[in-house]
Structure formats: C-alpha cells, structure tokens
Amino acid sequence: MSNELQFIKGVNKLHAFYTENVRMLAHAYDLSDEDAARILDRFDFKNVARSILYPPQVDLFDRGPDLAP
C-alpha cells in the first residue's frame, strides 16, 4: 500500500478516535450528541460537530495492529 494511502488511513483512525473521545466527554457532562453538536458548531468545531452525529467508527478498546505499542 502506498505511503499516501497509509497516511489517509491513519488520519481517519485518529479522527475517529478523537470524535469518540469528544462524544464521551459530552456524555460525561450529560449532553446528548445533538446538544453537543449544536454547541460545537456554535464555536466553529464544524467537523467534529458533524462527526459525533454519526455512529461510532472506532472501538476504543481494540488497539489493533496499527495502534499496538
């Protein structure tokens, strides 16, 4: 696989991981995904605001071969 494709796959994994952490943080503050998305959008976090409204794309407990220490 080319370096560029590996890079894009890595960025996608990082974005999914970040999105899930933002979703968990919102839930810790008793915010629904929709409320959190509205707040994030208001403060110009447009990508993550949109992303948290979709189903999770990453299993936070599956380290997988690319995230192994």
C-alpha positions in Angstrom: 0.0 0.0 0.0 1.3 3.5 -0.8 2.5 5.9 1.9 -0.2 8.3 1.0 -3.0 5.7 1.5 -1.5 4.6 4.8 -1.3 8.3 5.8 -5.0 8.8 5.0 -6.0 5.6 6.9 -4.0 6.8 9.9 -5.7 10.2 9.8 -9.1 8.6 9.6 -8.3 6.4 12.6 -7.1 9.4 14.6 -10.2 11.5 13.6 -12.5 8.6 14.6 -10.7 8.2 17.9 -10.8 11.9 18.6 -14.5 12.0 17.8 -15.3 9.2 20.2 -13.4 11.0 22.9 -15.4 14.2 22.3 -18.6 12.1 22.4 -17.6 10.5 25.7 -16.8 14.0 27.1 -20.2 15.3 26.1 -21.9 12.3 27.8 -19.8 13.0 30.9 -21.4 16.5 31.0 -24.9 14.9 30.4 -25.1 16.3 26.9 -26.8 14.4 24.1 -24.9 14.0 20.9 -27.3 16.5 19.3 -26.8 19.1 22.0 -23.0 18.7 21.9 -23.1 19.1 18.1 -25.0 22.3 18.4 -22.6 23.7 21.0 -19.5 22.6 19.0 -21.0 24.1 15.8 -21.6 27.4 17.5 -17.9 27.5 18.5 -16.8 26.6 14.9 -15.8 23.0 15.6 -17.8 22.0 12.5 -16.1 18.8 11.6 -16.4 17.1 15.0 -19.9 18.6 15.4 -21.0 16.8 12.3 -19.0 13.6 13.1 -20.5 12.9 16.5 -23.9 12.7 15.0 -22.9 9.5 13.1 -22.4 6.1 14.7 -19.0 5.3 16.2 -16.4 4.3 13.7 -13.8 3.0 16.1 -13.8 0.6 19.0 -11.8 2.4 21.8 -10.9 -0.9 23.3 -9.5 -2.5 20.1 -5.9 -1.4 19.9 -5.4 -3.2 16.6 -2.1 -3.8 14.9 -1.6 -0.1 13.9 -2.0 1.2 17.4 -0.1 -1.5 19.3 2.8 -0.2 21.5 
